[in-house]
Amino acid sequence: MRCWRETRRELASCYNTCSRRTSMCTKNQRRHLSCRAGIHQTHLHKSSGPVVLESGGNVLVLDSSSVVLCFFLNVSALRSSERDLPSLKSTSLHLKHVFIAETLQDSDTGTNLWNLSVQRCIRVTPGCSACWEVKKRAVFWINWKVEQRRPLTFEDVMAQLVECVPNFSEGRSREVIDAISAAISGTSGCSLLDVDSGASTNRTVYTFVGSPEAVVEGALNAARQAFSLIDMSRHSGEHPRTGALDVCPFIPVQNVTMDDCVQCANLFGQKLAEMLHVPVYLYGEAARQETRRSLPAVRAGEYEALPEKLKQTEWAPDFGPADFVPAWGATVTGARKFLIAYNVNLIATKEQAHRIALDIREQGRGKEQPGLLKKVQGMGWYLDEANVAQVSTNILDYELTPLHTVYQEICRGAEDLKLPVVGSQIVGLIPLKALLDAADFYIHKEQLFVIEEEHKVRLVITKLGLDSLGPFNPKERIIEYMVRSQDDSRLVSLSLQKFVQSVGARTAAPGGGSVSAAVAALGAALGAMVGQMTYGKRQFENLDGVMRKLIPPFHQAMNELLLMVDADSTAFNSYMVALKMPKTTKEEVLRREAAMQEGLKRAVSVPLALAERINVLWPSLKEIVVYGNVACRSDAQVAAKALEAAVYGAYYNVMINLRDIRDDPFIAATEQRASTLLQNAKDAATAVLAAADQRK
């Protein structure tokens, strides 16, 4: 056994060199903590007693007796040292999460495993749903990874992603663009996803993601690099701007709230002002004044107006001095929803493009003449390098005003002016949903038959001409395709061999519920296959209309049922969290019991939802077995039995979980519904098999 001091030195070395494995030994036991080095440049306090590691916005506390890992919301709010540790459990500071680790021994191999369970936050802020949601998501991944003998990573627990999209006022110098890129990609914990520069706009938009702390650090590193390379006194370009780092928004992507991003903006603004001694304004959700919520309002007058603007009390910066810095200007930072920067190309003049922009943007031509589209900003400019004009837009809420709506309205405006539209352009990244919504619009409008996600994306690329100015590679332009932090941990991402082996392992999950969902997905897939083997074939040409109606329900169900494979394994999250709630006082006991009962009801709802989802497929399956390719008759029969078996599995899971629920009316209603769904499945499967037997 090594002494604690020796282990402390190894711990510090491992963290400081970003090692992925750290060994810790105490006097009585040796424990093994496997982590992804998400904490860098750490500071290790004195060797005696518990160890406190500080990094960026986190404090990591390792207590040698119980190994308590505490991730604090703000390191500046608590500068922990050994003398502070006795008061840790009484602090009112809002903690992100607290985990207690105990050692378990694997009876098969004799090796020590981590058995981590999520504990309640110390004095959880009342009504803080984010705290509980993080824990509910974390508890399954922790337990499942331990059971699978997989290394447990900080990202399994944290899984927080913020997107940062800094816009720098330089789009012509490759040396400067690359230097800023290197500053971002060289920041620990940051993934640079996209760099989009334009010579005419003389502007480059960078897109990167990481933890809240990492993206703030990445943005600061980029700004520090730009400070020595960009001189705003010599800048010119088509795009409005107010500084070298013109705007730096933070956007929630995964397991973070808008409030988290507001904190990022405030921290970034404060540190930027302190570091470079420049004025910084807050906008969007981070704005402290209503007049500063809109970016165009903050940027009014642009760089050239700053000397006089900074003298006005109402335009005093939120951070930094109210001094004009000629080489830098001012920076605007904030938090917002995902923004789509979307430009439509016209063979026209700048003035004609701007006339259309005035018609469609929400601001219009002023209060007396508002524009057509809500949550859309717009202006016209000329793109010299492509020799086309553009109506340049920012779609601030693509669910309120979809991508295709913006394109269609600009096309109408161009048609009125007898101007040709020659494609469009996405600047930066775009959410998958925005493209799929556009695909559904054109599919419905033109009565097309497209069901594959890949084909829908291709359809939109063609319809909108997204590749008119350069290649549009979905894998590099759609944010969901770029960021897949949890996908590799999902059960459905395992190979069939690995999934079967995980089911056969000495673990409680995945079990019958996940297997039932997988079998159901296969049954739906077989239904889709029968339809696909019928559609488009000459001998079944008269059935194309029928197949167009029958295939989509199976295809959609197939994808939804796959998600239920993991949903079943995580069904007990709420219940397991409730088990860890305090039970010292009578009130705490009652709250814990109520939470446990609610958790059990949620656990029951997952298999019941599986049976409900299958239930809507029976009419389509009955129809497809009658009209589908007779050569696929056996596939339809297997589909029927697979779906029936899945409903049996769901029924058994519902019934076993009802045993511990004490709500008699809920039990009665659930039992009745589960029995009805099972009987429907039996009857429908029998009918499908009978119909299949009649076909020759």
N, C-alpha and C positions, 0 to 999 in steps of 0.2 A: 504494500500500500504506500502510495506517495503522500507526503504531507500536504496540508492545505496550501501552504505558501508556494510550494512547487507547482501545484495545480493552478494557483492564481496566475503565476507567470505564464504557464501554458495557455490559460484562458485568454489573457491579454494578448499574447502573441497571435493566437488563432483569430481573434476578432480583428486585430489590427491588420492582419494579412488577408482578411476576408476568407478564412478557411471555412469549409463547410462542416467540419466536425470538431467538436470540443469535448474533451473528457474532463470530468470533475470527480475528484476523490475526496471523501471525508474520512474521519477516523473509523467509522463503523461500516461504511458501505461505499461502493463505487457505482457511480451512475453515469449513464451515457446520454448526452443530449445531442441530437443531430439537428442542425439548423442550416438554413440557407443564410448566407451572410448578408442579411438586410441591414445590419448595423455596422457602420464603418467609422473609422477615425474616432474610436471610443476612448474614453478616459477611465482608467481603473483607479479607484480610490485605495485607501490603505488596506493592507493585507489582513488585518485582524477582523474577525467577525464577518458579517455579510458583505457581499461584493456589490457595488453599485456601478453600473456602466451608463454613461451619458452619451447620447448621439443625436444631434439635430433636435427634433421635437420630442424625443423619447427618453425615458429613464427606464433602464432595465435593472431590476433588483433581483439578485440571486442570493437566497438565504440558504446557507449550507445545511440547515436542519430540515427544512421542508421544501426548499427550492421554490420560492415564490417568485413568479415572473410578473412584474407590474409594468404596464405600458402607460405612461402618464401622458395626458393630453398636451401639456406644455411644459417643457423642461424649465423655462424661465419662472414658472409658477412655483416650482419646488426644486431647490438645489439640495438634493439629498446627500447626506454623508452618514457615517456610522452613528453619530449621535442622534440623527433624526429618525433612525429606523424604529425605535420603540414607539414612536407616535404615528407610524405609518397607518396602522389599522384604525386610528381614530381621526385621521385627516378627513376633511370635508371636500377635498379636491375631487373633482369628477374624474374617475379613472376610465380609461378606454376598456380594459379588461383585466381580470385577475385570474390567474390559473395556479392551481395547486398540483404539484407533481409528486407522486409516490412511486416507489419501486415495486414492481411485480416480477415474479419469476416465471418464465415459461416452463411448464411442466415437461415439455418434450425435449427442449434443448438445454434447459438449465440457465439460459441467458436472461439477463434483466431486461424488462420492457418498461416503457413509460406508460403509466395509466394516468392520463390527465383528465380531469373533470372540470367543467366550467363552474366557477363559483360566482356568487352574486357580487356586483360591484360594491365597493365600500361606500356606504351612504350614497346610493344611486340617486342622481338628481331626479326628483319627482316628475313622472310623465316622460322620462327619457326613453322613447321607444328605440332609438338607435342603439343604446347600450344593450338592451335585451335582444334586439334583432341580431347584433353581431354575435352574441353568445349562442343564440339558437342555431345560427349557421355554423358556428365553430364546433359545437359539441359533437356533431356526427363525424366531421372530418377527422377530429382528433381521435375519437374512439375507433373509427374504421381503419385509420392508418396504423394505429397501434395493433389492432387485430390482424391486419394484413402484413405485419412485420415490415412496414414501409417507413423510411425516415420521415419524421415529423418536421415540417418547416414552419418558420414564422409566417410564411405566406399562406399556409393552410389556415392559420388563425386570423391573420390580418386581412389579406385579400382586398386591400383598399387601393383603388386606382383613381387618380385625378389626371385629367388631360390639361395640358398647358399649351396655349397657342400664341406665342409671342410674335408680333409683327415688327420687323426691323426695317428701317428706311434705307435699305441698300439692296438693289436687285441687279446690279451690273458688274460689280467686282467679284469674280469667282474666288479670289483670295479671301476677301472679307466674309463672303457667304460660307465658305468652307471652314474658316476659323471659328465662326459662331457655331456651326454644326458640331465641330470637334469639342467645343466647350460644353455643349449639351450632352452629346453621346459619351463624353468622358466623365460625366457626373455619375457617381455610384447610385444605382437604383433607378436611373432614367433610361427609357427606351425611345430613341428618336424614330418616329414613324414616317415622317414626311417633311420634305423641304420643297417649297414651291416659290420660285422667284420669277419676277417679271421685269424686263428692261424698261418698258414704257412707264410702268407704275413706279419703277425704282424701289422695289419693296420685296421682301422675302418673308413668307409665312412659314414658321416652323411648327411642327406638331409633335409633341412627345408626351409620354405617360409615365407614371410612377406613383409611389406613395405620396401623401401630402407633403411630407418633409422633403422627399427627394426632388419633387418638381419645383418647390420653392428654391432649393439649392441650385437646381439646373438653370432656372431662370436667372438667378443672381450671377452664376458663372457666365452665362451668355451675355448679360448686360455688362459685366466687367470687361469681357473681351471686346464688345462693341464700343465701349467708351474710348478705347484707344485707337479705334479704326474708323469710326464714322464721324464726319464733321457736317453737322446740319446746316452750317452757314453756306455750304456749297451745294446743298441738296436741291434737286428738282425732280418732279415726277407727276404722273397723272393722278395718283391716289392722294386723298387728303391725309395729312399727317401733322403731328404736333411735336414729335421728337424722334431721336435716333431709335430708341425702343418706343415705338408709337403707342402700342397697346399690348397688354399682357393679361389675357383672361384665364381664369381657372374654371374648369368644367367638371362636374361630377360624372364619373364613368361607372364605378363599381364599388358598392359597399361604403360609399361616402355620401353625405348630404350636401345640400347647397350651403348650409351653415359651415360645414368643413371647408368648403371652397372660399367662403367669405373670410374665414380665418387665414387661409393661404394668402389671399390677396392683401389682407392687412399686414401679415408678417412680411410678405415680399415688399410691399410698399415702404414699410418702416425700415427694413434692412437696406433697400436700395437707396433711400434718401440718406441714411447714415453712411453708406459706403461711398457714394459718388457725390453727395451734397447737391442733389438735384431735386426740383419740385416733382411731386407725385400726386396724382388725383385718383380718387376711387369712383367707379361707375357701376352700373348694373345693380345686382343684388347686394353689392358691397357699399353702394353709395350711402353717404351720411346725410345727404340733402336730396330732396326730390328732384331739384333742378339738375342734378348730376347723374341721374339714372341712365339717361340716353347718351351714348357715345358721341353722336354728332353734336349734341349740345355742349359737351365738355370740350370737344375739338373745334368748336366754332371759331373762325378766324385763323385757325391752323397755327403753324409755327411763327408765321410773320406777325401775328397779333399778340404773341406772348409778352413782349416787353411792356406793353401797356396793360394787358390783361392781368399780369401779376401784380400790378400796382393797386388793383381794385380789391377792396376788402371781401366782396362776395366771391372773388375767385382766388382767395388764398388757398394754397395747396393743402391737401390732407396730411401730407408728410413732406418734410424737407423745407428748405428756405423759399421764400417768395422772391427769389432772385432769378434773373434771366441768365441761363448758361448757354451762350451762343452755339457751342459745339454739340450740345445735347438737346436743348429744348426742354420738353417736359414729357413725362410718361404717365399713361393712364392704365390702371390695373383694376380688376374687379372679378366678379363671379357671375356666370350666366349659364343658361341652358346651351345645348349643342346648337351652334350656328352653322348654317350651310352657306358658304360663299359661292355664289352661282352666277355665272356670266353667260349671256346669250349673244352670239356673234351675228352681226349684220353687215351687209355690204351697203354702207351708208356713211354719213358724216358724223362727227362727234356730236354736233348740234341735234341731228335727227335722233340719234340714240338717246340723248339726254331728254328730248321731248317725250319719248316713250317712257323713260324712267320716271319722269314727273307724273305721268298718268297712272302708273301702276303702284308706285311706292305709297305707303300709308300716309306719309307727310304731305304727299301731293305737291301742290304749288303754294300751300299755306293753309291757314285755318279755314278760309273761305272756299278753298278748292281741294278738299282731301282726295287722296288717291284711292285706287280700287282694292288694294290688297293689305290686309291687316298683318302687322308684324313683319313688314318687308321694308327694307331700306334700299335706295337705288340711286344711281347716277349714270350718265353716259360718258364714255371716253373713247379715244382712238388708240388701238394697239398697233404701234408701228411695226413691231417685229412680225406680226401676222398679217398686216395690211388689211385689217378689218376694224370696224367699230364694235363696241360692246355696250349692252345694257348690263351694268354690273350691279348685282343685288346681294344683300345679306338677308337670308331668310332666318328670322329670329325664332320662329316657332313653326317648324315644318309640319307639325300635326294640325295646326290651325290653318296654315296656308301651305299646302303641299307643293313639292317641287314641280310637278306637272302643271299645276295651276299657274305658277309663275311663268313657265314656258309658254303655255297656251295664251295667256294674256299678252305677253310680249309679241307673240306671233300675230295676234289680232291687231295690235297697234302697228306692227310693221306692215301688215296687209293693207290697213287704212292708208298708209303713206306710200304704198306700192314699193316696199323695200323687201329684198330677199333675206330670209333667215338661213344662215349657213352653219348650223350646229351650235353647240354650247359647251361650257367648261365648268368643271368643279375645281375649286381652288382648295387644296388641302384634302381632308378626309370627309366622308359622308356616312351617316348611319345606314345600315342595311334596310331598316324599315322604310326610310324615305324612298329608296329605289323600288322596294316591293309594292309600296302604295302606288307609285307611278305605274308599275307593271299592271297591277290590278285595274287601274283606270283604263289603260289601253286595251287590256284583255276584254273588259266589259264593253267598252266603246265599239270595238271592232269585232266582237264576238269570236275571239281567238281561243284556242285550246292550248294552254301552256300551264304545266303544273310543277315542273322542276324549278327549284330556286335558281340554279345556274342559268337556266333558259330565260327566266324572268329578268334577271340582271342583264343578260345580253340584249333582250328586247328593249329595255330602257336605254341602254347605251346607244342602240341604233336609232330609236325614236327621237331621242334628244340630241343625237350627234355628239355624245360626250367625248368621242375620240377625234373630233374634227381638228383640234390643234395639237394633238399628241396622243400617244397610246393611253388608254384607260384600262389599267390592269386591276380587276376587282380585288385581287389578293393584296394589292398595295394601296388601294384607295378606300376600301370599306373598313370602317374602324373595327367592327366585330371580327373581321377576318384577320386584322392585324393584332388584335389583343385577345388572346385565348388563355388567360391565366389559370382558369380552373378546369378547362375542358379535359386536360390529361388526367385529372383525378376522378372524373365521372365514371361510373360503372359502364355506361354505354360507349365510352371511348376505349374500353378494353377490347382486345381481340376476343373472338368467340372462345378460343382455347383458354385465355386468361379468365374470362368471365365464368366459364364452367368450373374451372379450378377454384376460383374464389367462392363459388357456391358450395363446392365440395370441401372447403376448408373447415377447420374447427372454430367457426365463428358464427355468431347469431345473424349477421348480415353480410352479404345479401342472402335472403331466404325465400320463402314461398311467395311473398308478396312481389318481390322483384322478378322472380321467375315467372309469375303469372303475368306481369306487365310485359315481359319480353316475349312470352308466348302469344299474348294478344297482339303485339306489334307484328309478329311474324304472320299471324292470321290475317291481319289487315293488309300486310304486304302481299300475301298470296291473292287476296281479292283484287288488289290493284294490278297484279301481274296478269290475272285472267282477263281483265279489261284491256290491258296493254297488248296482250296477245291476240285480241280481237280487233281493236281499233286500227284503222288505216290499212287493213288487208282487203284486197280486191274482192275476195269471196264473201266478206262481211261488210261490204261498203254501205249497204242499206242500214247497218246497225251503228254507223259512226255517231249519229245523234244520240243514240241511247248510251253508248260508251262514254261520250263526252259528259253525260250526266252522272254516270255511275263511277267512273274512275276517281274523280277528285275527292269524294268522301273517304274512300279507302286510303288514298295518298295522304290526306290531312290527318286521318286517324293514326296512320302508321307513325308519323312524326310525333304526334302528341302522346301516343302510348309509349314511345321510346323514353320520353321525359319522365314517365311514371316509374320507370325502372329505378331511377335514383330517388324519385319522390317517396317511394315506399320505404327505402332505407333511411330516409331522413324524417320519416313520419313521427318518430318519437322525440324529436328535438324539444318540442315544447314541454313534454312530460318530463324529460330528463333535466331540463332547466328548472322545472318546478320542484323536482326532488331536492335540488341544491338550495332552495330558498330557506331563509332562517325560520326557526320554529321555537324560539325562546319564549315568546309571550303567547298568550291565548289568541291575540289578534293575528300574529304571524302564523300560527298554526292554521287558523281559518283561511288566511290568504293562500297559504301553501296548498291546503287541501283543495280549495277552489281552482287554483292554477293547475294542479295535477289532474283534476277531473276534466278541465278544459283541454289539457294536453292529450288525454286519452280520447276525447271526442274528436280532436283533430286527427289523431292516429287512425281512428275508425273511418274518418271521411275519405282517406286516400284510397283504400281498396273499394269503398263504396263508389267513389268517383270513377274508378276503373270499370266497374260493372256497368255504371250508367253510360260511360263512353262507348262501351261495346254494344250496349242495347240499341243505340241508334243506327248501328251498322246492319242489323238483321234484315230490314226491308231491302237494302241495296244488295246484300248477298243473295237473298232469295231471287232477286231480279237477274243478277249477273249469272247465276247458275243456269237460268233458263235461256238467256240470250248469248252468253259467252261462248267462245270457241270450244266446241265439244271435245277437242283434243286436250283441253285443260280441265276436264271434268273432275279428275282426281285431285287437282290442286284446289278446286272450290270445295271439295269434300273435306280435304285436310284443313282448309281455312275454317270451315264450320266447326270441326272438332277442336281446333286450336282455340277459337274464340269461346267455345263452350267450356273448355278446360280452364281458361283464364277466369271466367266468371265463377266457376267452382272454387278456384283459388282465392278470389276476392271474397266470396261468401265465407269461406272458412276463416280467413283473416279477420273479417268483421266480427264473426261470432266469438272468436277467442278473445278479442279485445273488449268486447262488451261485458265480459265477466267482472271487471273491476270498476265499471261505471255504476254510480248509485242513483242515476236519474231514471226512474222507472218509465215515465212517458217517452223519454229519448230512446231507451232500450226497446220499448214496444214498437215505436215508429220505425226504428232502424232495422229491427228484426223483420218486420213486415215488408219493408222495402227491399231488403236483401233477398228475402225468400221469393218475392215477386220477380226480381231480376233473374234469379236462378231459374225459376220456372219458365220465364220467357226464353232464356237461353236454351233450355232443354227442348222446348217446343219448336223454337226456330231452327235449331240444329237438326232436329228430326225432319222438319219440313224441307230443309235444304238438301239433306241426303236423299230424301224421297224424290225430290225434283231431279236430282242428278241421276238417280237410277232409271228414271223414265227417258233420259236422253240416250240416244244411240249414235 
